[in-house]
Structures are given as C-alpha cells and as structure tokens.
Amino acid sequence: MDVLRVDDQLTDEERMVRDSVRALVAEKVAPYVADWFERGHFPARELGPELGKLGLLGMHLQGYGCAGLSAVAYGVACRELEAADSGLRSFVSVQGSLAMTGIHKYGSAEQKSEWLPRMAAGEALGCFGLTEPDRGSDPGDMRTHARRDGSDWILNGAKMWITNGSVADVAVVWARTDEGIRGFVVPAGTPGFTTSDIHQKLSLRASVTSELVFDDVRLPADAVLPGVTGLKGPLGCLSEARYGILWGAVGAGRACYEAAVDYAKTREQFGRPIGGFQLTQEKLAWMEVALGQAGLVALHVGRLKDAGEVIPQQVSFGKLANVRAALDVARQARTVLGANGITLEYPVIRHMNNLESVLTYEGTQEIHTLVLGQAITGIPAYR
C-alpha cells in the first residue's frame, strides 16, 4: 500500500534492519501487546536482551558493543518498533538515544566502559531524568540541584514522567549546580534515590512511566558527566530521541492505516464492502497521502543526518509534521472501523491514545511550532 514506494530508496542494509525488526515484533510483541496495554504492563527485563541481541539498543552509536549503523537504519527500526506500539519504541529510544547517548557523548572513559556494553546488550537498563513535576517545556528552569560536599556531590530534587524509571539500573540525571546544568550517572539502589510508577494512564500503557526522587543522594566525584556543562547537554540527547520519533510516528500511522484498509475490504454494509464507497475511499486516500509525505520527510531528514548536515529545526519539522499526520490517520482509521475501532481487538485506538502522548513528549507541538517560528522569523517567542 506504499504508493510512493518510499522503501525502494533504502539500502540493502536498511532493508535488512527493517525485516529483522519486523520479524522480532511479529514473534515477541504483536501477539501480546494489546494485553500488555490493557494490563498496564511492559516486560522490560524480558525484551531488553532480545532487543540487544538484534543490536537495536544504541544501534546508531559507535563502539562499546553498539552496532554503529546509519541514522536511516535506526529510523527504520524505530518505525517498525512503533508499528507495534509506541511504548516499545519509547523503551528503545530512551535506552539508546537518551541514556546511552548521554553517556556516550559526555561521559568519561570509565563511565562508558562500565555502562555502555551492558546497556547495548540489554543486560542493564537506563532512564533519562530531565522533565520535572512542574518543569516540562522549560527544562532550563529545573529545580533539581546538586552541590559539592568535599569531593562528593549531594543531589536533591525530583523528575517526572520518566520512561523506564523504576526498571532502570542507571539514571542519567540533569541538575542545576553552581557551575551550570550538569549530568550525573546515578545507579539504582543509591541511598536516597527512589522511584514510584505512575498509574491510571490511558496512553502509553505498555510502558513503564515513573517519578524519580533524590533525597540527599551522595554521589562520588566521578558520577558527573565531564563532557558538557549547560542545557546543550540534555538537549543534544533529546534531538537524537526526537529524530527516532519522527520515524516511529510513521509506523504507528501505518499500522492504523493497514487495519483500516483490511477492514474496509471485508466489512459489508448496504450489500457490499465499505471500501467500495466513495467516502471511505477518500479517507483511505488521504491516509495514504499523509503517510507517504511523512515517510519522505523521515527519509530526507535521515539522509541529512547521515551526511552530518541535519540541524535541530529540521528534526523539529519532522517531529511536528509526522506525529500530527499519524494522529490524524489514526483518528480517520477509527471512523472506518466504527464501533470496532474502540476495542483492543484492533490496534487503532491503542495507537491513537499513544500518539496523544507522543504529540506532547520530547517537545510539545507548541514548542516545535515555536522552533520553526524562530527559524522563519529570526525572533524567539518562548517568553
């Protein structure tokens, strides 16, 4: 159903990644994910090693057991993961593009050697502590802080809406210090570091979402990430994760579209399949157009990234446009399925609910709009 045949532009290696991830998802995730969503469960410990064996954790990073594949290959993997569920792509994205990238970009040689090989294998899980209970779109105003005490650091504060939080073996945590914003590697079990899961979610239910609390957490001098000071540290990681989202959204939208097409071919009303009626065909045609355009945007941004030419505004363009397109596709697909569209027998309502979260995390729709607005006018409008 890919009228533009976007995947014809992929290399053999990128197609191999696509097919390998599809096979893994078909065997290990697709038969179970609706149940996970209904129960509010995600088997992080079981899936981590499976994803690690396939080289999907930190797959765009070099060395330390990471696959070192292209940005487009990573994007294709995110697309296929999110076609199963946004929670699965979030798990891989937080592990590789946030936690592992933070250590890989800014960590010491010792931090990299200690954590990255195990994280690439899925033996150690990570999370990324930036968002706070009252500080989402303005992380520069964070309240979490760390002060020096001799050669140690004392960390206090809280982080909210943290994917993988309670299952992580290590948290990459950003805090205000007298020197500016710094990143810290905080192992699970450190005295004073506690987590609690967020329940009663109606979106991203097949995902672990937690609050992190730091109460006089004492960290050694070598816990700090030495390679960066300032907000550019966490934002550099976020740009990597946002890139994965602009691909992943295409997968979520595609899953909804495929469900709508299959349903339209078999569901009969007035003596024939509803796919034979003009209004239904119009819906399907616009879904095809939206996903074709989103796929081209993802591929173009990916090629720019592989060439070392991508800029944050282009990632914002892709995240803003593609998530919005996928959400529109999901909503249209739900109307094609009618009442059946609100059940977990079909993937549409699950993706639709998940995409409501994807729309606002890793930079809300409004923030990415303002990024583009500043690029267009040269005038920042954040404050």
Secondary structure, 3 states (H helix, E strand, C coil): CCCCCHHHHCCHHHHHHHHHHHHHHHHHCCCCHHHHHHHCCCCHHHHHHHHHHCCCCCCCCCCCCCCCCCHHHHHHHHHHHHHHCHHHHHHHHHHHHHHHHHHHHHCCHHHHHHHHHHHHCCCCCEEEECCECCECCCHHHCCCEEEEECCEEEEEEEEEEEECHHHCCEEEEEEEECCEEEEEEEECCCCCEEEEECCCCCCCCCCCEEEEEEEEEEECHHHECCCCCCCHHHHHHHHHHHHHHHHHHHHHHHHHHHHHHHHHHHCEECCEEHHHCHHHHHHHHHHHHHHHHHHHHHHHHHHHHHCCCCCHHHHHHHHHHHHHHHHHHHHHHHHHHHHHHHCCCCCHHHHHHHHHHHHHCCCCHHHHHHHHHHHHHCCCCCC
